[in-house]
């Protein structure tokens, strides 16, 4: 957990500049509550990780509040969050961001789940000069537009699966490999694709299949038929949670043998439990894992975070939940470093 927190902490100086040095009556602070706003995918195709995002936020709010809250101006405050369901739709996410800002008076935002939803909301928060700390929008394009009010606690999408290509080359005796890949057409997956293409060029490897996943992420038969015929060294898939499950299931159903399957938005441990031996040789990109030895004062070790999360929600945390929790740590430290609620100074 500390690894994420240390990375997030680098961003605090910039956030602190936004929050300023003095307090203002226009901030969304009610009594002893600091109100944050979040539009999160609780229904639709991103709902699984939307729920994981919300769980991470809620666990961090609970932990921060019970450990003394947020200290600003000699007073103690607690976090609270207003949630809306963006239904995994970009236009709705943008509309809900407007609602949070214009109707609910929110001055501090937490990000949604996915790069696509973050891309939809960022122009709204930027126009209204509302700082947003996001934990689940990794598309490189989010960070090349000059946004001044957007802050992130995760690495960019193009870095997610580069290492998988390096590993495939290593396992092939250092020789270039043949790569098959299939990507969703969202901003995140397209940035993952850029990283894979760059890794292929760097290692002298060849991309033999470069397919688009269907919109509903429910059928990869056409791509897998080509994989079966051409026998690449590695298959790369980025189609969020549904795409990962579809890939594992259909590889088994079609009896396609590929030495390595590298994917985003999956948990290797969970895949092994739900898909059994079908998930062998599947690699999942992750921003966090419970086995890492890093520590912080709020959650302790990764294993402790895993235990706390599992006790509260009845399932183990994916990395999306851990990085979402980190976003609240950023907000806490930003308020305390600025000693202010003013977003303009």
NUGU-539652 format. One record per residue (C-alpha): x, y, z; residue number from 0. Coordinates in Angstrom, 1 decimal. Layout:
% residues N
      x      y      z   i
      X      Y      Z NUM
...
END
This chain:
% residues 345
      x      y      z   i
    0.0    0.0    0.0   0
    2.9    2.3    0.8   1
    4.1    2.1   -2.8   2
    0.9    3.6   -4.1   3
    0.9    6.1   -1.3   4
    4.4    7.2   -1.9   5
    3.6    7.7   -5.6   6
    0.5    9.6   -4.7   7
    2.4   11.8   -2.2   8
    4.5   13.2   -5.0   9
    1.3   14.8   -6.3  10
    0.4   16.5   -3.1  11
    2.6   19.6   -3.7  12
    0.6   20.4   -6.8  13
   -2.7   19.7   -5.1  14
   -1.6   21.8   -2.2  15
   -1.0   24.8   -4.5  16
   -4.6   24.5   -5.7  17
   -6.0   24.2   -2.2  18
   -4.1   27.3   -1.1  19
   -3.3   28.8    2.3  20
   -6.6   30.3    3.5  21
  -10.1   29.1    4.1  22
  -13.3   30.1    2.1  23
  -17.0   29.9    2.9  24
  -17.7   28.7   -0.6  25
  -16.1   25.3    0.0  26
  -18.3   22.2    0.3  27
  -17.7   21.7    4.1  28
  -20.8   21.2    6.2  29
  -20.2   21.3    9.9  30
  -17.4   18.8   10.5  31
  -17.9   17.1    7.2  32
  -15.7   17.5    4.1  33
  -18.0   16.5    1.2  34
  -16.4   14.8   -1.8  35
  -18.3   13.9   -5.0  36
  -17.9   10.8   -7.2  37
  -19.7    9.5  -10.2  38
  -19.0    5.7  -10.3  39
  -20.1    2.9  -12.5  40
  -22.4    0.8  -10.3  41
  -24.3   -0.6  -13.3  42
  -23.3   -1.3  -16.9  43
  -20.2   -2.9  -18.3  44
  -17.8   -1.3  -15.8  45
  -20.0   -2.1  -12.7  46
  -17.6   -4.8  -11.3  47
  -14.7   -2.4  -10.9  48
  -17.0    0.5  -10.3  49
  -18.1   -1.4   -7.1  50
  -14.4   -2.1   -6.3  51
  -13.7    1.6   -6.7  52
  -16.5    2.6   -4.4  53
  -15.4    0.0   -1.8  54
  -11.9    1.3   -1.8  55
  -13.1    4.9   -1.3  56
  -15.4    3.8    1.5  57
  -12.8    1.8    3.3  58
  -10.4    4.7    3.3  59
  -13.0    7.1    4.5  60
  -13.8    4.8    7.4  61
  -10.2    4.4    8.3  62
   -9.2    8.0    8.0  63
  -12.2    9.1   10.0  64
  -11.6    6.6   12.8  65
   -7.9    7.6   13.0  66
   -8.6   11.2   13.7  67
  -10.0   12.6   10.5  68
   -8.5   15.6    8.7  69
   -6.9   18.5   10.6  70
   -7.5   21.9    9.1  71
   -7.2   25.3   10.8  72
   -6.9   23.7   14.2  73
  -10.2   21.8   13.8  74
  -11.0   18.2   13.0  75
  -13.1   17.1   10.0  76
  -14.4   13.8    8.6  77
  -14.8   12.8    5.0  78
  -18.1   12.0    3.4  79
  -18.9   11.1   -0.2  80
  -21.9   11.8   -2.4  81
  -22.2    9.1   -5.0  82
  -24.1    8.8   -8.3  83
  -24.2    5.9  -10.7  84
  -22.8    6.9  -14.1  85
  -24.2    3.6  -15.6  86
  -20.8    3.1  -17.5  87
  -21.9    5.9  -19.9  88
  -19.6    8.8  -20.6  89
  -22.3   11.4  -21.3  90
  -24.1   10.5  -18.0  91
  -20.7   10.7  -16.1  92
  -20.2   14.2  -17.4  93
  -23.8   15.2  -16.6  94
  -23.4   13.8  -13.1  95
  -20.2   15.8  -12.6  96
  -22.1   18.9  -13.5  97
  -24.8   17.9  -11.0  98
  -22.3   17.4   -8.2  99
  -20.7   20.7   -8.8 100
  -23.7   22.9   -9.8 101
  -26.5   21.4   -7.7 102
  -24.8   19.6   -4.8 103
  -22.1   22.3   -4.4 104
  -19.2   19.8   -4.4 105
  -15.8   21.4   -4.5 106
  -13.6   18.3   -4.3 107
  -14.0   15.3   -6.6 108
  -12.9   11.7   -6.6 109
  -12.5   10.1  -10.0 110
  -14.8    7.5  -11.6 111
  -13.8    4.1  -12.8 112
  -12.1    3.7  -16.1 113
  -10.2    6.0  -18.4 114
  -13.3    6.6  -20.6 115
  -15.4    7.9  -17.7 116
  -12.5   10.0  -16.4 117
  -12.0   11.4  -19.9 118
  -15.7   12.4  -19.9 119
  -15.6   14.1  -16.5 120
  -12.2   15.8  -16.7 121
  -13.3   18.7  -19.0 122
  -16.2   19.4  -16.6 123
  -14.0   19.6  -13.5 124
  -11.4   21.6  -15.4 125
  -13.9   24.2  -16.6 126
  -15.3   24.6  -13.1 127
  -11.8   24.7  -11.5 128
  -12.7   21.7   -9.3 129
   -9.7   19.5   -8.3 130
  -10.2   15.8   -9.0 131
   -8.0   13.1   -7.6 132
   -8.6   10.0   -9.6 133
   -7.4    6.5   -9.1 134
   -8.7    4.5  -12.1 135
   -8.1    6.5  -15.3 136
   -4.8    5.5  -16.6 137
   -5.0    6.5  -20.3 138
   -1.9    8.5  -21.3 139
   -4.1   10.9  -23.2 140
   -5.5   12.2  -19.9 141
   -2.1   13.6  -19.0 142
   -1.2   15.3  -22.2 143
   -4.0   17.8  -22.4 144
   -2.6   20.3  -19.9 145
   -5.2   19.8  -17.2 146
   -4.4   21.8  -14.1 147
   -7.1   20.3  -11.8 148
   -6.6   16.6  -12.6 149
   -4.4   14.4  -10.3 150
   -3.8   10.7  -10.4 151
   -2.3    8.0   -8.1 152
   -1.6    5.3  -10.7 153
    0.8    4.7  -13.6 154
   -0.2    5.3  -17.2 155
   -1.9    2.7  -19.3 156
    0.9    2.3  -21.9 157
    3.1    0.8  -19.1 158
    0.6   -2.0  -18.1 159
    1.7   -4.8  -20.5 160
    5.1   -3.7  -21.7 161
    6.7   -6.1  -19.2 162
    4.7   -9.0  -20.5 163
    6.4   -8.7  -23.9 164
    9.8   -8.4  -22.2 165
    9.0  -11.6  -20.2 166
    7.9  -13.4  -23.4 167
   11.2  -12.5  -25.1 168
   13.1  -13.7  -22.0 169
   11.2  -17.0  -22.0 170
   12.0  -17.4  -25.7 171
   15.7  -17.3  -25.0 172
   16.1  -13.6  -25.7 173
   14.8  -13.9  -29.2 174
   11.9  -11.8  -30.6 175
    8.4  -13.2  -30.3 176
    5.2  -13.2  -32.4 177
    2.4  -11.2  -30.7 178
   -1.3  -11.5  -31.2 179
   -3.4   -8.8  -29.6 180
   -7.0   -7.8  -29.3 181
   -8.2   -4.5  -27.7 182
  -11.3   -2.7  -26.7 183
  -11.7    0.6  -28.5 184
  -11.7    2.7  -25.3 185
   -9.0    5.3  -24.5 186
   -7.3    3.1  -21.9 187
   -7.0    0.0  -24.0 188
   -5.7    2.0  -26.9 189
   -3.0    3.3  -24.7 190
   -2.2   -0.2  -23.5 191
   -1.9   -1.1  -27.2 192
    0.6    1.7  -27.8 193
    2.8    0.3  -25.0 194
    2.7   -3.2  -26.5 195
    3.5   -1.8  -30.0 196
    6.5    0.1  -28.5 197
    7.7   -3.0  -26.7 198
    7.4   -5.0  -29.9 199
    9.5   -2.5  -31.7 200
   12.1   -2.3  -28.9 201
   12.5   -6.1  -28.8 202
   12.3   -6.7  -32.5 203
    9.2   -8.7  -32.1 204
    6.4   -9.1  -34.6 205
    2.7   -8.3  -34.2 206
    0.9  -11.0  -36.2 207
   -2.7  -10.2  -35.1 208
   -4.0   -6.8  -34.3 209
   -7.8   -7.1  -33.7 210
  -10.6   -5.0  -32.2 211
  -12.7   -6.6  -29.5 212
  -16.5   -6.4  -30.1 213
  -18.3   -3.7  -28.2 214
  -20.0   -6.0  -25.8 215
  -16.8   -7.9  -25.1 216
  -18.7  -11.2  -25.3 217
  -17.1  -13.0  -28.3 218
  -13.5  -13.4  -29.3 219
  -14.0  -16.4  -31.6 220
  -12.8  -14.7  -34.7 221
   -9.6  -13.6  -33.1 222
   -9.0  -16.9  -31.4 223
   -9.4  -18.8  -34.6 224
   -6.5  -16.8  -36.0 225
   -4.5  -17.4  -32.9 226
   -5.1  -21.1  -33.2 227
   -3.9  -21.0  -36.8 228
   -0.8  -18.8  -36.4 229
    0.4  -20.0  -33.0 230
    1.9  -16.7  -31.6 231
    4.1  -16.8  -28.5 232
    1.9  -14.4  -26.6 233
   -1.7  -13.2  -26.7 234
   -2.4   -9.7  -25.3 235
   -6.0   -8.8  -24.4 236
   -7.4   -5.5  -22.9 237
  -11.1   -5.5  -22.6 238
  -11.7   -4.7  -19.0 239
  -13.0   -7.4  -16.6 240
  -15.6   -8.9  -19.1 241
  -13.0   -9.2  -21.9 242
  -10.5  -11.0  -19.6 243
  -13.1  -13.6  -18.6 244
  -14.3  -14.0  -22.2 245
  -10.7  -14.6  -23.3 246
  -10.0  -17.3  -20.7 247
  -13.3  -19.1  -21.3 248
  -13.2  -19.1  -25.1 249
   -9.5  -20.1  -25.2 250
  -10.6  -23.3  -23.3 251
  -13.8  -23.9  -25.3 252
  -11.9  -23.6  -28.7 253
   -8.9  -25.5  -27.4 254
   -6.5  -22.8  -28.4 255
   -3.0  -23.3  -27.0 256
   -1.0  -20.2  -26.4 257
    2.1  -20.1  -24.2 258
    1.3  -16.8  -22.6 259
   -2.0  -14.8  -22.1 260
   -1.4  -11.3  -20.9 261
   -4.4   -9.2  -19.9 262
   -5.6   -6.1  -18.1 263
   -8.4   -5.8  -15.5 264
   -8.1   -9.2  -14.0 265
   -6.8  -10.9  -10.9 266
   -4.7  -14.0  -11.5 267
   -5.8  -15.5   -8.1 268
   -9.5  -14.9   -8.8 269
   -9.2  -16.2  -12.3 270
   -7.6  -19.4  -11.0 271
  -10.4  -19.9   -8.6 272
  -13.2  -19.2  -11.0 273
  -11.7  -20.7  -14.2 274
   -9.5  -23.4  -12.8 275
   -6.8  -24.8  -15.0 276
   -8.2  -22.8  -17.9 277
   -6.4  -19.8  -16.4 278
   -3.0  -21.3  -16.5 279
   -0.4  -19.1  -18.1 280
   -2.6  -16.1  -17.7 281
   -0.8  -12.9  -16.5 282
   -2.7  -10.0  -15.1 283
   -1.3   -6.4  -15.0 284
   -1.7   -4.9  -11.5 285
   -1.0   -1.6   -9.7 286
   -0.8   -3.3   -6.3 287
   -0.7   -6.7   -4.7 288
   -1.1   -7.8   -1.1 289
    2.2   -9.6   -1.1 290
    4.3   -6.5   -1.4 291
    6.3   -5.5    1.7 292
    5.5   -1.8    1.7 293
    3.7   -0.3    4.7 294
    1.8    2.8    5.7 295
    0.4    4.2    8.9 296
   -3.3    3.9    7.8 297
   -3.5    0.3    6.6 298
   -0.2   -1.2    7.5 299
    1.0   -3.9    5.1 300
   -0.7   -5.1    2.0 301
   -1.7   -8.2    3.8 302
   -3.4   -6.1    6.5 303
   -5.2   -4.1    3.8 304
   -6.3   -7.3    2.2 305
   -7.6   -8.6    5.6 306
   -9.5   -5.4    6.5 307
  -11.1   -5.2    3.0 308
  -12.1   -8.9    3.0 309
  -13.6   -8.6    6.4 310
  -15.7   -5.6    5.4 311
  -16.7   -6.6    1.9 312
  -16.5  -10.4    1.9 313
  -14.0  -10.7   -0.9 314
  -10.4   -9.9   -1.5 315
   -9.4   -6.5   -2.9 316
   -8.3   -6.1   -6.5 317
   -5.7   -3.4   -7.1 318
   -8.5   -1.0   -8.2 319
   -9.7   -0.9   -4.6 320
   -6.3   -0.3   -3.2 321
   -5.5    2.6   -5.6 322
   -9.0    4.1   -4.9 323
   -8.1    4.0   -1.1 324
   -4.9    5.9   -2.0 325
   -6.9    8.7   -3.5 326
   -8.4    9.5   -0.1 327
   -5.0    9.5    1.4 328
   -4.0   12.2   -1.1 329
   -7.0   14.3   -0.2 330
   -6.3   14.1    3.5 331
   -2.7   15.1    3.1 332
   -3.5   17.8    0.6 333
   -6.0   19.5    3.0 334
   -3.6   19.2    5.9 335
   -0.6   20.5    4.0 336
   -2.5   23.4    2.6 337
   -4.3   24.0    6.0 338
   -7.2   25.3    3.9 339
  -10.4   24.4    2.0 340
   -9.8   27.1   -0.7 341
   -9.6   25.6   -4.2 342
   -8.5   28.8   -5.8 343
   -5.3   29.7   -4.0 344
END
